Amino acid sequence: MRTVTALTEDAPLLDDLMPWSVAPLRLGRDWVMAPDAASLRARWDALVRAEDGARETLFRVSRARGTHGTVAQLPGQSTGTGRMARETGRCPEPVRVLHGAFDEQWLIPDHRLIDVARPELWRVRDERQLFVVEQGHVPKAGGPALVVTALLPDGRSPAGRPGRVRPLYRRPGGHEPNITPGLTGLLAERYGRPVDAEDLAAWTVAAADPSPAGCVVPLTADAGVWSAGVALGREMIRVMLRGARGGDRPRLPGGRRPYVRAALPARPDSIDYAPEDETLLLGGTGRVSPVPRSAWDFEVGGVRVLELWFDRRTSSGETGTLEALRPATWPQEWTSELLELVTVLALLAELAPRRAALTSPGPRISATELRASGVLPPPPATRRPASVLDHQEEGPEGQFALL
């Protein structure tokens, strides 16, 4: 765990270095997200087969969304825009999203189902985009202050606390970095080498510290320390992306990888850890090893990641609700995802000592210096989404809106 020290008291906030941020998604109903896509299709089918009164009950009407309201499409999605009360079609193709810090799940990308979907995030989501997700502050909690994903993130910490989502680019195609103007130029001059948006993102992931005011980002004045921090941050991001953007899937060094030693039961109901032989125990009889102790102990926001991941897949929804439609048995894909998650957590834990080294004393570029140079504060316009004038989206009831 790293905490804010005197070394970071005059460090700039991430909110000033990457000025445009978006609040977390607010789903309004849990049934629109699930660890497997098949459950979402089954829930949709049950909803559209239901009669009027039952459909409203299953839908979970809120102040923001109901079965008789209309709403525009989410950017990039070809879903219906008519009233859900009249919907009879097939389930929209679920999309992969990041739930919390490390849990990759599926979401029905239909604006009619989501109270606050943050269309501005969907509008810039593409193969070039990276989302830097600031975890909600939990005093004395361990784990990284930031995670990076190529998936659309919901922006909440494992403990459910709201964070902030910061797209690295303000426009699709990797255009217009979400970096306060003048910052990369100043850093390039100080370090004697080019600095781009992905360099800054890498340094930020490696060096950021949590605080009640938001993440602080100590900026070294030493070119060598900067290079080491950027290299470390790029490695952390590579692991977090899990092969996205053309990268390699994460692997433990030396050919050491977790695998299933004893088959998991059809419905595992517990998860535990045997440290003496580095084994993850699932449902009493299922065994996965080797699982480094560091992966089992890995926490974000005060919550053990592996335990929460398992609980989200084995908890049962309330009878008679759409949330109760879940897999009857443990899907094979979940086992593969578990093995990869163990690998991700173990690799990040191995990198933690190098992160700690970045807080060692040394010359800093302070927030005071950035203000004196005119880099801070960022212009107000940089805190707002960029206009997308060439993007046509379908509005309520099939009408089109030009943004």
Secondary structure, 3 states (H helix, E strand, C coil): CCCCCHHHCCCCEHHHHCCCCECCCECCCHHHEECCHHHHHHHHHHHHHCCHHHHHHHHCCCCCCCCCCCCCCCCCCCCCCCCHHHCCCCCCCCEEEEECCCEEEEECCCHHHCCECCHHHHHCCCCCCCEEEECCCCCCCCCCCEEEECCEECCECCCCCECEEEECEEECCCEEECCCCCHHHHHHHHHCCCCCHHHHHHHHHHHCECCCCCCECCEECCHHHHHHHHHHHHHHHHHHHCCHHHCCCCCCHHHCCCEEEECCCCCCCCEEEEHHHCEEEECCCEEEECCCHHHHHCEECCEEHHHHHHHHHHCCCCCCCHHHCCCCCCCHHHHHHHHHHHHHHHHHHHHHHHHHHCCCCCCEECHHHHHHCCCCCCCHHHHCCCCCCCCEEECHHHCEEEC
